[in-house]
Amino acid sequence: MNLALRWLSPALLLLSIPLGARLLAAPANQTAPTAPRKLSLPASVEPFERVELHARAVGYVVEVRGERGDVVTAGQVLAR
């Protein structure tokens, strides 16, 4: 039994060195990938209900500023 301990102790010590080195090694610097903040997808918009529109004043449309598919913002003049 003394002979088994004489060989087993150094063998276990040698096998534990790579494990200890792996535990003590500094972790690699990792950064999480950033997700895109803007997402554009094809879509179509359909009305929930159809209604008739009437102008508050009598007149004619002289100019239409925009076409189908244009991006518009709130308050932007679309017809004059």
DSSP file (Angstrom, degrees, kcal/mol; ACC not computed):
  #  RESIDUE AA STRUCTURE BP1 BP2  ACC     N-H-->O    O-->H-N    N-H-->O    O-->H-N    TCO  KAPPA ALPHA  PHI   PSI    X-CA   Y-CA   Z-CA
    1    1 A M     >        0   0    0      0, 0.0     4,-2.2     0, 0.0     5,-0.2   0.000 360.0 360.0 360.0 -35.3    0.0    0.0    0.0
    2    2 A N  H  >  +     0   0    0      1,-0.2     4,-1.7     2,-0.2     5,-0.1   0.867 360.0  51.8 -61.4 -36.8    2.9    2.3    0.7
    3    3 A L  H  > S+     0   0    0      2,-0.2     4,-1.4     1,-0.2    -1,-0.2   0.883 107.3  52.2 -68.1 -39.1    4.1    1.8   -2.9
    4    4 A A  H  > S+     0   0    0      1,-0.2     4,-2.7     2,-0.2     3,-0.2   0.909 111.1  46.7 -64.2 -42.4    0.6    2.7   -4.3
    5    5 A L  H  X S+     0   0    0     -4,-2.2     4,-1.9     1,-0.2    -1,-0.2   0.851 106.8  59.0 -66.9 -33.8    0.5    6.0   -2.3
    6    6 A R  H  < S+     0   0    0     -4,-1.7    -1,-0.2    -5,-0.2    -2,-0.2   0.850 117.4  31.5 -64.8 -34.0    4.1    6.8   -3.4
    7    7 A W  H  X S+     0   0    0     -4,-1.4     4,-1.4    -3,-0.2    -2,-0.2   0.793 117.7  54.2 -91.9 -33.4    2.9    6.7   -7.1
    8    8 A L  H  X S+     0   0    0     -4,-2.7     4,-2.5    -5,-0.2     5,-0.2   0.891 102.3  56.2 -72.7 -40.1   -0.6    7.9   -6.7
    9    9 A S  H  X S+     0   0    0     -4,-1.9     4,-2.0    -5,-0.2    -1,-0.2   0.941 111.1  41.5 -61.7 -50.3    0.1   11.1   -4.8
   10   10 A P  H  > S+     0   0    0      0, 0.0     4,-2.6     0, 0.0    -1,-0.2   0.876 113.8  54.5 -66.0 -34.0    2.5   12.6   -7.4
   11   11 A A  H  X S+     0   0    0     -4,-1.4     4,-2.1     2,-0.2    -2,-0.2   0.934 110.2  45.4 -64.7 -44.5    0.3   11.4  -10.3
   12   12 A L  H  X S+     0   0    0     -4,-2.5     4,-1.5     2,-0.2    -1,-0.2   0.883 112.5  52.2 -64.9 -37.7   -2.7   13.2   -8.8
   13   13 A L  H  X S+     0   0    0     -4,-2.0     4,-0.8    -5,-0.2    -2,-0.2   0.919 110.7  47.0 -64.0 -43.9   -0.6   16.3   -8.1
   14   14 A L  H  < S+     0   0    0     -4,-2.6     3,-0.4     1,-0.2    -2,-0.2   0.860 111.7  51.0 -66.8 -35.4    0.6   16.4  -11.7
   15   15 A L  H  X S+     0   0    0     -4,-2.1     4,-0.6     1,-0.2    -1,-0.2   0.780 106.7  54.8 -72.8 -25.6   -2.9   15.9  -13.1
   16   16 A S  H  X S+     0   0    0     -4,-1.5     4,-2.3     1,-0.2    -1,-0.2   0.671  89.6  77.0 -82.9 -15.9   -4.3   18.8  -10.9
   17   17 A I  H  X S+     0   0    0     -4,-0.8     4,-2.4    -3,-0.4     5,-0.2   0.936  94.9  46.2 -62.5 -48.7   -1.8   21.4  -12.3
   18   18 A P  H  > S+     0   0    0      0, 0.0     4,-2.0     0, 0.0    -1,-0.2   0.881 112.5  52.2 -62.5 -34.4   -3.6   21.9  -15.6
   19   19 A L  H  X S+     0   0    0     -4,-0.6     4,-1.9     2,-0.2    -2,-0.2   0.925 111.0  46.6 -65.9 -43.2   -6.9   22.2  -13.8
   20   20 A G  H  X S+     0   0    0     -4,-2.3     4,-1.9     1,-0.2    -1,-0.2   0.887 111.5  51.4 -65.1 -39.1   -5.5   24.8  -11.4
   21   21 A A  H  X S+     0   0    0     -4,-2.4     4,-1.2     1,-0.2    -1,-0.2   0.881 109.3  50.8 -65.4 -37.4   -4.0   26.8  -14.3
   22   22 A R  H  < S+     0   0    0     -4,-2.0    -1,-0.2    -5,-0.2    -2,-0.2   0.883 110.8  48.4 -68.0 -38.2   -7.2   26.8  -16.2
   23   23 A L  H  < S+     0   0    0     -4,-1.9    -1,-0.2     1,-0.2    -2,-0.2   0.827 114.3  46.0 -71.1 -31.5   -9.1   28.1  -13.1
   24   24 A L  H  < S+     0   0    0     -4,-1.9    -1,-0.2    -5,-0.1    -2,-0.2   0.625  87.1 109.1 -86.8 -14.0   -6.6   30.8  -12.5
   25   25 A A  S  < S-     0   0    0     -4,-1.2    -3,-0.0    -5,-0.2    -4,-0.0  -0.351  78.2-109.4 -65.1 141.9   -6.4   32.0  -16.1
   26   26 A A        -     0   0    0      1,-0.1    -1,-0.1    -2,-0.0     3,-0.1  -0.486  35.4-111.4 -71.4 138.8   -8.0   35.4  -16.8
   27   27 A P        -     0   0    0      0, 0.0    -1,-0.1     0, 0.0     2,-0.1  -0.381  37.1-101.1 -69.0 150.2  -11.2   35.2  -18.8
   28   28 A A        -     0   0    0      1,-0.1     2,-0.5    -2,-0.1     0, 0.0  -0.399  38.7-102.4 -69.9 146.3  -11.1   36.6  -22.3
   29   29 A N        -     0   0    0     -2,-0.1     2,-0.4    -3,-0.1    -1,-0.1  -0.590  48.8-177.6 -70.7 120.8  -12.5   40.1  -22.8
   30   30 A Q        -     0   0    0     -2,-0.5     2,-0.4    -3,-0.0    -1,-0.0  -0.961  14.5-163.6-124.6 139.8  -15.9   39.5  -24.4
   31   31 A T        -     0   0    0     -2,-0.4     3,-0.0     3,-0.0    -2,-0.0  -0.968  25.4-118.7-120.9 140.0  -18.4   42.1  -25.6
   32   32 A A        -     0   0    0     -2,-0.4     2,-0.1     1,-0.1    -2,-0.0  -0.526  36.5-106.8 -73.4 139.1  -22.0   41.3  -26.3
   33   33 A P        -     0   0    0      0, 0.0     2,-0.4     0, 0.0    -1,-0.1  -0.431  35.4-122.3 -65.8 139.7  -23.0   42.0  -29.9
   34   34 A T        -     0   0    0     -2,-0.1     3,-0.0    -3,-0.0    -3,-0.0  -0.664  19.0-131.8 -87.0 137.6  -25.2   45.1  -30.2
   35   35 A A        -     0   0    0     -2,-0.4     2,-0.1     1,-0.1    -1,-0.0  -0.585  33.3 -95.9 -83.2 147.7  -28.6   44.7  -31.7
   36   36 A P        -     0   0    0      0, 0.0    -1,-0.1     0, 0.0     3,-0.0  -0.399  25.9-150.3 -63.1 139.2  -29.6   47.2  -34.5
   37   37 A R  S    S+     0   0    0      1,-0.1     2,-0.4    -2,-0.1    -2,-0.0   0.660  80.9  53.2 -85.4 -16.4  -31.6   50.1  -33.0
   38   38 A K        -     0   0    0      2,-0.0     2,-0.5     0, 0.0    -1,-0.1  -0.971  65.5-171.3-123.3 134.0  -33.6   50.6  -36.2
   39   39 A L        -     0   0    0     -2,-0.4     2,-0.5     2,-0.0    -2,-0.0  -0.988   2.0-168.2-128.2 124.6  -35.6   47.9  -38.0
   40   40 A S        +     0   0    0     -2,-0.5    -2,-0.0     2,-0.0     0, 0.0  -0.956  12.3 171.1-114.6 126.6  -37.2   48.3  -41.4
   41   41 A L        -     0   0    0     -2,-0.5     2,-0.2     0, 0.0    -2,-0.0  -0.974  38.0-104.7-131.8 146.6  -39.6   45.7  -42.7
   42   42 A P        +     0   0    0      0, 0.0     2,-0.3     0, 0.0    -2,-0.0  -0.495  54.5 150.9 -69.8 139.2  -41.9   45.7  -45.7
   43   43 A A        -     0   0    0     -2,-0.2     2,-0.4     2,-0.0     0, 0.0  -0.977  35.4-139.3-158.6 165.1  -45.5   46.3  -44.8
   44   44 A S        -     0   0    0     -2,-0.3     2,-0.5     2,-0.0     0, 0.0  -0.989  15.0-142.2-132.6 146.1  -48.7   47.7  -46.1
   45   45 A V        -     0   0    0     -2,-0.4    -2,-0.0     0, 0.0     0, 0.0  -0.916  16.6-174.5-111.4 129.3  -51.3   49.8  -44.2
   46   46 A E        -     0   0    0     -2,-0.5     2,-0.1     2,-0.0    -2,-0.0  -0.946  28.8-107.9-122.0 144.9  -55.0   49.3  -44.8
   47   47 A P        -     0   0    0      0, 0.0     3,-0.1     0, 0.0     0, 0.0  -0.363   9.5-144.6 -72.1 149.3  -57.8   51.5  -43.2
   48   48 A F  S    S+     0   0    0      1,-0.3     2,-0.3    -2,-0.1    -2,-0.0   0.828  89.1   9.1 -74.8 -34.4  -60.0   50.1  -40.5
   49   49 A E  S    S-     0   0    0      2,-0.0     2,-0.4    -3,-0.0    -1,-0.3  -0.996  73.3-131.0-147.6 144.4  -62.9   52.1  -41.9
   50   50 A R        +     0   0    0     -2,-0.3     2,-0.3    -3,-0.1     0, 0.0  -0.831  30.3 173.3-100.2 136.7  -63.5   54.1  -45.1
   51   51 A V        -     0   0    0     -2,-0.4     2,-0.4     0, 0.0    -2,-0.0  -0.927  32.9-110.6-136.3 160.5  -64.9   57.6  -44.9
   52   52 A E        -     0   0    0     -2,-0.3     2,-0.4     2,-0.0    -2,-0.0  -0.790  30.0-148.6 -92.1 135.2  -65.6   60.5  -47.2
   53   53 A L        -     0   0    0     -2,-0.4     2,-0.4     0, 0.0     0, 0.0  -0.855  13.0-172.4-104.9 138.9  -63.5   63.6  -46.7
   54   54 A H        -     0   0    0     -2,-0.4     2,-0.1     0, 0.0    -2,-0.0  -0.986  25.4-116.4-129.5 141.3  -64.7   67.1  -47.5
   55   55 A A        -     0   0    0     -2,-0.4     4,-0.0     1,-0.1     3,-0.0  -0.444  12.1-138.7 -73.1 147.5  -62.7   70.3  -47.5
   56   56 A R  S    S+     0   0    0     -2,-0.1     2,-0.3     1,-0.0    -1,-0.1   0.764  90.1  36.1 -74.9 -25.4  -63.6   72.9  -44.9
   57   57 A A  S    S-     0   0    0      2,-0.0     2,-0.3     0, 0.0    -2,-0.1  -0.910  91.7-105.6-127.9 155.3  -63.1   75.6  -47.6
   58   58 A V        +     0   0    0     -2,-0.3     2,-0.3    -3,-0.0    -2,-0.0  -0.605  67.6 100.2 -78.1 136.0  -63.8   75.7  -51.3
   59   59 A G        -     0   0    0     -2,-0.3     2,-0.3    -4,-0.0    -4,-0.1  -0.982  60.6 -91.7 171.2-175.5  -60.7   75.5  -53.4
   60   60 A Y        -     0   0    0     -2,-0.3     2,-0.7    20,-0.1    -2,-0.0  -0.902  31.5-114.0-124.4 151.6  -58.4   73.4  -55.5
   61   61 A V        +     0   0    0     -2,-0.3     3,-0.1     1,-0.2    -2,-0.0  -0.780  32.7 178.3 -83.6 118.1  -55.3   71.3  -54.8
   62   62 A V        +     0   0    0     -2,-0.7     2,-0.4     1,-0.3    -1,-0.2   0.828  64.4  14.7 -89.6 -37.0  -52.5   73.1  -56.6
   63   63 A E        -     0   0    0      2,-0.0    17,-2.7     0, 0.0     2,-0.6  -1.000  56.6-153.7-145.9 138.1  -49.6   70.9  -55.6
   64   64 A V  B     -A   79   0A   0     -2,-0.4     2,-1.0    15,-0.2    15,-0.3  -0.966  12.3-161.4-111.9 119.6  -49.2   67.4  -54.0
   65   65 A R        +     0   0    0     13,-3.3     2,-0.2    -2,-0.6    14,-0.1  -0.703  61.0  34.3-104.1  81.6  -45.9   67.1  -52.1
   66   66 A G        -     0   0    0     -2,-1.0     2,-0.3     6,-0.0     6,-0.0  -0.649  61.7-140.1 150.1 154.5  -45.4   63.4  -51.7
   67   67 A E    >   -     0   0    0     -2,-0.2     3,-2.1     1,-0.0     2,-0.1  -0.843  44.9 -68.9-131.8 169.3  -45.9   60.1  -53.4
   68   68 A R  T 3  S+     0   0    0     -2,-0.3     3,-0.1     1,-0.3    -2,-0.0  -0.383 121.4  23.4 -60.2 129.9  -46.9   56.6  -52.4
   69   69 A G  T 3  S+     0   0    0      1,-0.3    -1,-0.3    -2,-0.1     2,-0.1   0.317  88.7 136.0  95.8  -8.4  -44.2   55.1  -50.3
   70   70 A D    <   -     0   0    0     -3,-2.1     2,-0.5     1,-0.1    -1,-0.3  -0.409  57.6-120.7 -71.2 149.0  -42.6   58.4  -49.1
   71   71 A V        -     0   0    0     -3,-0.1     2,-0.3    -2,-0.1    -1,-0.1  -0.809  37.2-174.5 -88.5 126.4  -41.6   58.7  -45.5
   72   72 A V        -     0   0    0     -2,-0.5     2,-0.3    -6,-0.0    -6,-0.0  -0.839  13.2-144.1-122.0 159.2  -43.5   61.7  -43.9
   73   73 A T    >   -     0   0    0     -2,-0.3     3,-1.8     1,-0.0     2,-0.1  -0.797  37.8 -80.7-118.6 163.1  -43.3   63.3  -40.5
   74   74 A A  T 3  S+     0   0    0     -2,-0.3     3,-0.1     1,-0.3    -1,-0.0  -0.402 116.7  18.0 -63.0 132.7  -46.0   64.9  -38.3
   75   75 A G  T 3  S+     0   0    0      1,-0.3    -1,-0.3    -2,-0.1     2,-0.2   0.372  87.0 142.4  88.4  -4.4  -46.9   68.4  -39.4
   76   76 A Q    <   -     0   0    0     -3,-1.8     2,-0.5     1,-0.1    -1,-0.3  -0.526  55.6-120.0 -73.3 134.0  -45.4   68.0  -42.9
   77   77 A V        +     0   0    0     -2,-0.2     3,-0.1     1,-0.2    -1,-0.1  -0.623  36.4 171.5 -76.1 123.5  -47.4   69.7  -45.6
   78   78 A L        +     0   0    0     -2,-0.5   -13,-3.3     1,-0.3     2,-0.3   0.685  63.4  26.0-106.2 -24.7  -48.6   67.2  -48.1
   79   79 A A  B      A   64   0A   0    -15,-0.3    -1,-0.3     1,-0.1   -15,-0.2  -0.991 360.0 360.0-140.9 148.2  -50.9   69.2  -50.3
   80   80 A R              0   0    0    -17,-2.7   -16,-0.2    -2,-0.3   -20,-0.1   0.297 360.0 360.0-134.5 360.0  -51.2   72.9  -51.1
